[in-house]
Structure formats: structure tokens, C-alpha cells
Amino acid sequence: MKFTSDDIVKLYESEAKKHGEGGTSTIQDMRTRVLEMEALFSYVRDGMKVLEIGCGNGYVGEQLVRRFDVELDAFDFSHDMAKIAIARTLAGARGKARFSQGDVLKLDRASQYDLVFTERCIQNLATWDEQKDGLRRIVTALKTGGEYVMPESFWTGLNNLNAAREEVGLPPIPESWHNRFFDENDTRDWMAEMKCDFVEQNCFLSGYYFGSRVLLPAITPKDKQVTSKSILNDFFCALPAAGDFCPMKILRFRKRAN
């Protein structure tokens, strides 16, 4: 086993202390955060009842209810993160949000939500069996016809990214120590067993990652350090999301009737 739940607790305790309620919590590059939010929000409509799993410090949840008139339930496994989310002031928001501490492996809600999305949290579960259980509970929480938007990390994108890096003489980027990336085919097959149909794939970070993780290090002079603060990344983040060159992407599923 690569990591334990205690490792995850310690990691996000540190993230909470370091970033507070800022948008850089769990993602230090705000370009990635903005692109992720825009991709997620494209699936949200006014009037929805939404569940966010792995809400972290509540940054994304707050932006969501300020933009949309929705009813949002949101929880995070980390007590430290959840505490920050619960303390958020949402005066003037169009929608309503309820933040709490919770565990996806204890989620027990049936047919309540029009939309469920995770925030790169199912990949923090240590085994495929735990991940399957989490996905099963998510499907149970959806209404018939409801959708699960799954922004998690997948091997396909990482393998493609590393193949491109190898062609220009760059070393591979490893799987994050605190993540267990998904096999895309296994994930689709399991969701189909749960009566949740695959709708689409959204590689919203592919262009940015190809630019910032392949082109930028390839053209950076040897005596200079590659950094996410490079002004060139302002250009790369505007590239179209072509191909599949980032482990983080969205798989979208729709729950069908039994």
C-alpha cells in the first residue's frame, strides 16, 4: 500500500495551515484551479441539488454558489479543511451551501442529487476496492438521470504526457505519492456495473499541461529553473484542450433507471 488514511490526514492538515481559505490549497498553480472550476461549472445549472465530495477548504464550493442558484452539500475528509470551509461567509451568494466533515466511504444518501462531483479525492483512497466502494456510494446518492462529474487522475493522460516528454529528452513525471490513479477502462466498466453510463471525457487541462510540462521545460535554458510562475504559462493555459496529455481530467457519467 502506497499510503494510509493517516498519511492523507497529515497532508491536508499541512495544506490547511499553509493555504488557509485561499484557492491555492491542494493546487498551487491558480491557472489549474481556474481551468478546473470552469470545467466543473459547465455542468451546473440553476435549481440543481449538488453534492461536492472532497470540498477541501470550500473555495470551489463558495465560487459555485456565488455563480449559481443551487443547493450545495459539500464535505471533506480532513477535519482541518472542513473547519475552514464551515467558517466561510457566504453573504450575497445566489445559492446555498452546507459544509461539513465527512467520509465518502460512509456516504449513505439515496437518490438525492442531480449532480455529484468529486475534487480529486477518490484518488486519495488507498485501494481499488475502496475506490469502487466510494464510486458505488456516489451512484446511490444520485437521482435517476443525475450525473457524476469525476475530475480525478487517470493513467492514460500521465502515460501520454510522459511519452511526449521522453521524445524531447525529459524524465517521466511519477504518480503523486498520495494518489492512486485510475485505470480508465476499469473505471468505466465498474460504473457500468453500477448502472451509470459513460457520457463523455473532458481533457480540460491537456493543452495547458502539454505546454507547461513538455514545451516549457524543453525550451527553458539549462541554467534556469522551470517554474509554474513563468509568464509563458499564461499563454499555455489558453491553448485548446486537445489530446489527452494530463492525468487530471473529467469522466462524466449518467445514472440510468434500474
NORDA-V472479 format. One record per pair of residues at least 24 apart in sequence whose ideal C-beta (glycine too) atoms are under 7 Angstrom apart, sorted by the first residue. I is the first residue (numbers start at 1). GAP is how many residues later the second one is. D is the distance in Angstrom with one decimal. If there is no record, write none. Layout:
i->I gap->GAP d->D
i->I gap->GAP d->D
This chain:
i->1 gap->125 d->5.4
i->2 gap->124 d->6.9
i->2 gap->175 d->6.7
i->2 gap->178 d->6.6
i->3 gap->123 d->6.0
i->3 gap->174 d->6.6
i->3 gap->175 d->5.5
i->4 gap->122 d->6.3
i->5 gap->121 d->6.9
i->7 gap->171 d->6.5
i->8 gap->69 d->6.9
i->8 gap->116 d->5.2
i->8 gap->170 d->6.3
i->9 gap->69 d->6.4
i->11 gap->167 d->5.6
i->12 gap->66 d->3.7
i->12 gap->68 d->6.2
i->12 gap->69 d->5.3
i->13 gap->65 d->6.8
i->13 gap->67 d->4.7
i->16 gap->41 d->6.6
i->16 gap->62 d->6.8
i->16 gap->64 d->3.8
i->16 gap->65 d->5.3
i->16 gap->68 d->6.0
i->20 gap->64 d->6.6
i->21 gap->36 d->5.2
i->21 gap->38 d->6.6
i->21 gap->63 d->5.3
i->21 gap->67 d->6.7
i->23 gap->36 d->4.8
i->25 gap->31 d->5.6
i->25 gap->32 d->4.9
i->25 gap->34 d->6.5
i->26 gap->30 d->5.4
i->28 gap->200 d->7.0
i->29 gap->199 d->4.5
i->31 gap->177 d->6.6
i->31 gap->202 d->6.2
i->31 gap->206 d->4.3
i->32 gap->173 d->6.6
i->35 gap->169 d->5.8
i->35 gap->170 d->5.9
i->35 gap->173 d->6.3
i->35 gap->202 d->6.4
i->36 gap->115 d->6.4
i->37 gap->26 d->6.0
i->39 gap->163 d->5.8
i->39 gap->165 d->3.9
i->39 gap->211 d->6.0
i->40 gap->77 d->5.9
i->40 gap->109 d->6.4
i->40 gap->111 d->6.5
i->41 gap->26 d->6.5
i->43 gap->72 d->6.4
i->43 gap->104 d->6.7
i->43 gap->106 d->5.1
i->44 gap->24 d->5.2
i->44 gap->26 d->6.4
i->44 gap->71 d->6.6
i->46 gap->24 d->6.7
i->48 gap->66 d->4.3
i->48 gap->67 d->5.4
i->49 gap->63 d->6.6
i->49 gap->64 d->5.3
i->49 gap->65 d->5.3
i->50 gap->63 d->6.4
i->50 gap->64 d->6.8
i->50 gap->65 d->4.8
i->51 gap->62 d->4.6
i->51 gap->65 d->4.5
i->51 gap->90 d->6.1
i->52 gap->65 d->5.9
i->52 gap->67 d->6.6
i->53 gap->51 d->5.3
i->53 gap->63 d->6.8
i->53 gap->65 d->4.7
i->53 gap->68 d->5.8
i->54 gap->64 d->5.3
i->54 gap->65 d->4.1
i->54 gap->66 d->6.5
i->54 gap->67 d->2.6
i->55 gap->30 d->5.7
i->55 gap->44 d->6.4
i->55 gap->64 d->6.4
i->56 gap->25 d->5.0
i->56 gap->63 d->6.3
i->57 gap->24 d->5.2
i->57 gap->27 d->4.2
i->57 gap->28 d->5.5
i->58 gap->26 d->6.5
i->58 gap->27 d->2.9
i->58 gap->30 d->4.9
i->58 gap->41 d->5.3
i->60 gap->59 d->6.4
i->61 gap->24 d->6.8
i->61 gap->36 d->5.3
i->61 gap->38 d->6.7
i->62 gap->26 d->5.5
i->62 gap->28 d->6.3
i->65 gap->25 d->6.3
i->65 gap->28 d->4.4
i->65 gap->29 d->6.5
i->65 gap->30 d->3.6
i->65 gap->31 d->6.5
i->65 gap->32 d->4.7
i->66 gap->27 d->4.8
i->66 gap->28 d->6.4
i->67 gap->27 d->6.9
i->68 gap->26 d->6.2
i->68 gap->27 d->5.5
i->69 gap->25 d->4.5
i->69 gap->26 d->5.1
i->70 gap->25 d->4.2
i->71 gap->24 d->6.5
i->71 gap->25 d->5.4
i->72 gap->24 d->6.8
i->72 gap->25 d->4.3
i->73 gap->25 d->5.3
i->74 gap->25 d->5.2
i->75 gap->25 d->4.7
i->75 gap->26 d->6.2
i->75 gap->27 d->3.4
i->76 gap->25 d->6.5
i->77 gap->26 d->5.6
i->104 gap->30 d->4.4
i->104 gap->33 d->6.3
i->105 gap->25 d->6.4
i->105 gap->28 d->5.9
i->105 gap->29 d->6.0
i->107 gap->30 d->4.2
i->107 gap->34 d->6.2
i->109 gap->32 d->4.5
i->110 gap->30 d->5.6
i->110 gap->31 d->6.9
i->111 gap->32 d->5.1
i->112 gap->29 d->5.8
i->112 gap->31 d->7.0
i->113 gap->28 d->5.5
i->113 gap->29 d->5.6
i->113 gap->30 d->6.3
i->113 gap->33 d->5.7
i->114 gap->29 d->6.0
i->114 gap->32 d->5.1
i->115 gap->31 d->6.4
i->115 gap->32 d->5.5
i->115 gap->34 d->6.6
i->116 gap->25 d->5.9
i->116 gap->26 d->5.9
i->116 gap->32 d->4.9
i->117 gap->32 d->4.2
i->117 gap->34 d->6.7
i->118 gap->32 d->6.1
i->118 gap->33 d->6.7
i->118 gap->34 d->6.4
i->119 gap->32 d->6.7
i->120 gap->31 d->6.3
i->120 gap->32 d->5.9
i->120 gap->33 d->6.7
i->120 gap->128 d->6.8
i->122 gap->30 d->5.5
i->123 gap->29 d->4.9
i->123 gap->30 d->5.1
i->123 gap->56 d->4.4
i->123 gap->57 d->5.8
i->123 gap->58 d->6.3
i->123 gap->59 d->6.8
i->124 gap->54 d->6.3
i->124 gap->55 d->6.6
i->125 gap->55 d->6.6
i->126 gap->54 d->6.5
i->131 gap->49 d->6.9
i->132 gap->58 d->5.6
i->135 gap->55 d->6.2
i->135 gap->56 d->6.5
i->135 gap->59 d->6.7
i->136 gap->58 d->5.7
i->139 gap->55 d->4.3
i->139 gap->57 d->4.9
i->139 gap->116 d->6.0
i->142 gap->113 d->4.4
i->144 gap->111 d->5.8
i->144 gap->113 d->5.1
i->145 gap->109 d->6.7
i->145 gap->110 d->6.5
i->146 gap->109 d->5.2
i->147 gap->105 d->6.2
i->147 gap->106 d->6.6
i->147 gap->107 d->5.1
i->148 gap->48 d->6.4
i->148 gap->105 d->4.7
i->149 gap->101 d->5.8
i->149 gap->103 d->5.5
i->150 gap->100 d->6.2
i->150 gap->101 d->4.6
i->150 gap->103 d->6.9
i->151 gap->97 d->6.5
i->151 gap->99 d->4.8
i->152 gap->30 d->5.7
i->153 gap->26 d->5.7
i->153 gap->28 d->4.7
i->153 gap->29 d->6.8
i->153 gap->94 d->4.1
i->153 gap->95 d->5.3
i->154 gap->27 d->6.1
i->154 gap->28 d->4.9
i->154 gap->30 d->5.1
i->154 gap->93 d->5.8
i->154 gap->95 d->6.2
i->155 gap->26 d->5.1
i->155 gap->28 d->5.9
i->156 gap->28 d->5.1
i->156 gap->88 d->5.8
i->157 gap->46 d->6.9
i->157 gap->87 d->5.1
i->157 gap->88 d->6.2
i->157 gap->89 d->4.7
i->157 gap->90 d->4.5
i->157 gap->92 d->5.7
i->158 gap->89 d->4.0
i->160 gap->83 d->6.9
i->160 gap->84 d->5.3
i->160 gap->85 d->5.2
i->161 gap->48 d->6.2
i->161 gap->52 d->6.1
i->161 gap->84 d->4.8
i->161 gap->85 d->6.4
i->164 gap->46 d->6.7
i->164 gap->50 d->4.8
i->164 gap->81 d->6.3
i->165 gap->48 d->7.0
i->165 gap->49 d->5.6
i->168 gap->46 d->6.5
i->168 gap->50 d->4.4
i->170 gap->47 d->5.7
i->170 gap->48 d->6.7
i->173 gap->40 d->6.7
i->181 gap->66 d->6.1
i->187 gap->64 d->6.6
i->191 gap->62 d->5.1
i->195 gap->60 d->6.6
i->195 gap->61 d->5.3
i->195 gap->63 d->6.3
i->196 gap->57 d->4.3
i->196 gap->58 d->6.8
i->196 gap->59 d->5.1
i->197 gap->56 d->6.3
i->197 gap->57 d->5.2
i->197 gap->59 d->5.6
i->198 gap->53 d->6.8
i->198 gap->55 d->5.8
i->199 gap->53 d->4.4
i->199 gap->54 d->6.2
i->199 gap->55 d->5.2
i->200 gap->52 d->4.9
i->201 gap->48 d->6.4
i->201 gap->50 d->5.8
i->202 gap->47 d->6.2
i->202 gap->48 d->4.0
i->202 gap->50 d->6.8
i->203 gap->38 d->5.2
i->203 gap->40 d->6.8
i->203 gap->41 d->4.9
i->203 gap->43 d->6.6
i->203 gap->46 d->4.7
i->204 gap->37 d->5.1
i->204 gap->45 d->6.7
i->204 gap->46 d->6.5
i->205 gap->41 d->4.0
i->205 gap->43 d->5.4
i->205 gap->44 d->6.7
i->206 gap->35 d->4.8
i->206 gap->36 d->6.2
i->206 gap->37 d->5.1
i->206 gap->38 d->5.8
i->206 gap->39 d->4.6
i->206 gap->40 d->5.1
i->207 gap->32 d->3.2
i->207 gap->33 d->5.2
i->207 gap->34 d->5.1
i->207 gap->35 d->5.8
i->208 gap->28 d->5.4
i->208 gap->29 d->4.5
i->208 gap->31 d->6.3
i->209 gap->36 d->5.3
i->209 gap->37 d->3.7
i->210 gap->33 d->6.8
i->210 gap->35 d->4.3
i->211 gap->25 d->2.7
i->211 gap->28 d->5.5
i->212 gap->24 d->5.0
